[in-house]
Amino acid sequence: MTFTEAAVEVLRRAGKPLHYKEIADVALRDNLLSHVGQDPEITMGQRLAAMAKREDDRKVVAVLPEGTFALIEWSVPQEAQVEPVPPPMQPAETGEALYRPREREPRAIHAQARRRLAELQAEHEEGSEEVEAERRRQDQGRKGQRRFPPPAEVVFEALAQRQSGSALSELAADLLRRQLLSDALVRDLPSLVAALLEDNRRRTEAGRKPAFIVDGDRVTLVEFPPASALLEEVRAPHGGARPMGAAQLGAEVRRAVVRALRRRVAELDTGAFENLCAALLEKMGMREVRVAKRSKEGPLYLARQRRGVSDLRVAVKLVRGGREIGRADVQELRKDLAHYSAQMGLVLAPGEAGRDARGEASAAAQAPVALYVGEALPEEMIACRVGVTVESVEVPDLDEAFFAGLSRQREERAGRRDREDRIHEEPAAAASEAR
């Protein structure tokens, strides 16, 4: 993910405004960033401040205290929003005596870093292709070799622009012509495929959907983002503000309910949390749910679940509160599986699971452990209709295809009228020539 994409993901998980340093820490901890750089906190603050200043495609706004950002989808009141201030490139002068005197001349490496940072900021704010090309030429001249962006990132952007899959060789040749992919990767397509599959693996480990589908020599996206032309049409000014579509409105409402459910579950006391989990397990098809042992953070449940013609013995570990689930929790549950002769384990917790816990849960040649943690727990509650009510409403939406068809009908009528006029004119012209 880019810095802004990672920031939006972190804020959605947190459900509250965060300082850019906290956002950078969570993004680094969850391995959300595709590239980090020398100072990710400053880079994160600058990228968020630049996005908050945009007029279109703005996803965050700045709020108090300084350096704190919130999602624009949270409908933050205008009086609570402030002017975004990017963090300084260098720490402020304190006036205290330096441990050692300054150099009389600036060090070349510092000057080079400042020029590079200024170029990156200009590229991000203006989106100028000339700035990007100039930066690449300077990199090549300074280091004797060209540095390219991550291959998975450029392939994703290229496929998103095409809105369709493509042959890998053709796509790689086009990216090489645009100086976005190295010649070595173009000649070694298996390495490019390995890079795309590695990106899929990292996304899966982070609990996100894979991006690429590689089928032989053809590559496509699992889910294409909206086409740029459609985005421009949506952003174009109409007679009034265009209402949010039904699908988008439903997705926004679902995300808001998931965040609210997660906060509510994290605030429950031990007894209420146990009752909630017992009700959820019954809705999930568990039978004979009973407490096997208790601990400070929550009990261990044993249950049976019908699979085919046999019963599956399941051990369920409950972890109350918002603490992170680690590798030790999964390992402890596996010990309980062996002790109670259970065949599968579940972890129910409103807190997130760390990368080590996800890796341990999916380890090969081990008893399976399913993690219903973070947003997965409220998602399962919604699917099982536990703690939520569901209403069916009719949501009207603008039929853009209908209005576009009106213009086409006018053009077709004009073309039909021209053809009819030509048909009537041809016999008259033939008769006049005969006379």
MOWO-V112490 format. One record per backbone hydrogen bond with DSSP energy under -1.0 kcal/mol. CO is the residue of the C=O (numbers start at 1). NH is the residue of the N-H. If there is no record, write none. Layout:
co:CO nh:NH
co:CO nh:NH
This chain:
co:1 nh:34
co:2 nh:6
co:3 nh:7
co:4 nh:8
co:5 nh:9
co:6 nh:10
co:7 nh:11
co:8 nh:12
co:9 nh:13
co:10 nh:14
co:11 nh:15
co:18 nh:69
co:19 nh:23
co:20 nh:24
co:21 nh:25
co:22 nh:26
co:23 nh:27
co:24 nh:28
co:25 nh:29
co:26 nh:30
co:27 nh:32
co:39 nh:43
co:40 nh:44
co:41 nh:45
co:42 nh:46
co:43 nh:47
co:44 nh:48
co:45 nh:49
co:46 nh:50
co:47 nh:51
co:48 nh:52
co:51 nh:54
co:59 nh:72
co:61 nh:70
co:62 nh:82
co:65 nh:68
co:67 nh:20
co:68 nh:63
co:69 nh:18
co:70 nh:61
co:71 nh:74
co:72 nh:75
co:77 nh:80
co:78 nh:81
co:107 nh:111
co:108 nh:112
co:109 nh:113
co:110 nh:114
co:111 nh:115
co:112 nh:116
co:113 nh:117
co:114 nh:118
co:115 nh:119
co:116 nh:120
co:117 nh:121
co:118 nh:122
co:119 nh:123
co:120 nh:124
co:121 nh:125
co:122 nh:126
co:123 nh:127
co:128 nh:132
co:129 nh:133
co:130 nh:134
co:131 nh:135
co:132 nh:136
co:133 nh:137
co:134 nh:138
co:135 nh:139
co:136 nh:140
co:137 nh:141
co:138 nh:142
co:139 nh:143
co:140 nh:144
co:150 nh:154
co:151 nh:155
co:152 nh:156
co:153 nh:157
co:154 nh:158
co:155 nh:159
co:156 nh:160
co:157 nh:161
co:158 nh:162
co:159 nh:163
co:166 nh:219
co:167 nh:171
co:168 nh:172
co:169 nh:173
co:170 nh:174
co:171 nh:175
co:172 nh:176
co:173 nh:177
co:174 nh:178
co:175 nh:180
co:176 nh:179
co:182 nh:186
co:183 nh:187
co:184 nh:188
co:188 nh:192
co:189 nh:193
co:190 nh:194
co:191 nh:195
co:192 nh:196
co:193 nh:197
co:194 nh:198
co:195 nh:199
co:196 nh:200
co:197 nh:201
co:198 nh:202
co:199 nh:203
co:200 nh:204
co:201 nh:205
co:202 nh:206
co:203 nh:208
co:204 nh:207
co:211 nh:222
co:213 nh:220
co:215 nh:218
co:217 nh:168
co:218 nh:215
co:219 nh:166
co:220 nh:213
co:227 nh:231
co:228 nh:232
co:229 nh:233
co:230 nh:234
co:231 nh:235
co:232 nh:236
co:245 nh:249
co:246 nh:250
co:247 nh:251
co:248 nh:252
co:249 nh:253
co:250 nh:254
co:251 nh:255
co:252 nh:256
co:253 nh:257
co:254 nh:258
co:255 nh:259
co:256 nh:260
co:257 nh:261
co:258 nh:262
co:259 nh:263
co:260 nh:264
co:261 nh:265
co:262 nh:266
co:263 nh:267
co:265 nh:268
co:269 nh:273
co:270 nh:274
co:271 nh:275
co:272 nh:276
co:273 nh:277
co:274 nh:278
co:275 nh:279
co:276 nh:280
co:277 nh:281
co:278 nh:282
co:279 nh:283
co:280 nh:284
co:281 nh:286
co:282 nh:285
co:287 nh:304
co:290 nh:302
co:293 nh:300
co:297 nh:320
co:299 nh:318
co:300 nh:292
co:300 nh:293
co:301 nh:316
co:302 nh:290
co:303 nh:314
co:304 nh:287
co:305 nh:312
co:307 nh:310
co:310 nh:307
co:312 nh:305
co:313 nh:343
co:313 nh:344
co:314 nh:303
co:315 nh:346
co:316 nh:301
co:317 nh:348
co:325 nh:354
co:326 nh:330
co:327 nh:331
co:328 nh:332
co:329 nh:333
co:330 nh:334
co:331 nh:335
co:332 nh:336
co:333 nh:337
co:334 nh:338
co:335 nh:339
co:336 nh:340
co:337 nh:342
co:344 nh:315
co:345 nh:370
co:346 nh:317
co:347 nh:372
co:348 nh:319
co:351 nh:374
co:352 nh:325
co:354 nh:358
co:355 nh:359
co:356 nh:360
co:357 nh:361
co:358 nh:362
co:360 nh:363
co:368 nh:345
co:370 nh:347
co:371 nh:373
co:372 nh:349
co:373 nh:376
co:375 nh:379
co:376 nh:380
co:377 nh:381
co:378 nh:382
co:379 nh:383
co:380 nh:384
co:381 nh:386
co:398 nh:400
co:399 nh:403
co:400 nh:404
co:401 nh:405
co:402 nh:406
co:403 nh:407
co:404 nh:408
co:405 nh:409
co:406 nh:410
co:407 nh:411
co:408 nh:412
co:409 nh:413
co:410 nh:414
co:411 nh:415
co:412 nh:416
co:413 nh:417
co:414 nh:418
co:415 nh:419
co:416 nh:420
co:417 nh:421
co:418 nh:422
co:419 nh:423
co:420 nh:424
co:421 nh:425
co:422 nh:426
co:424 nh:428
co:425 nh:429
co:426 nh:430
co:427 nh:431
co:428 nh:432
co:429 nh:433
co:430 nh:434
co:431 nh:435
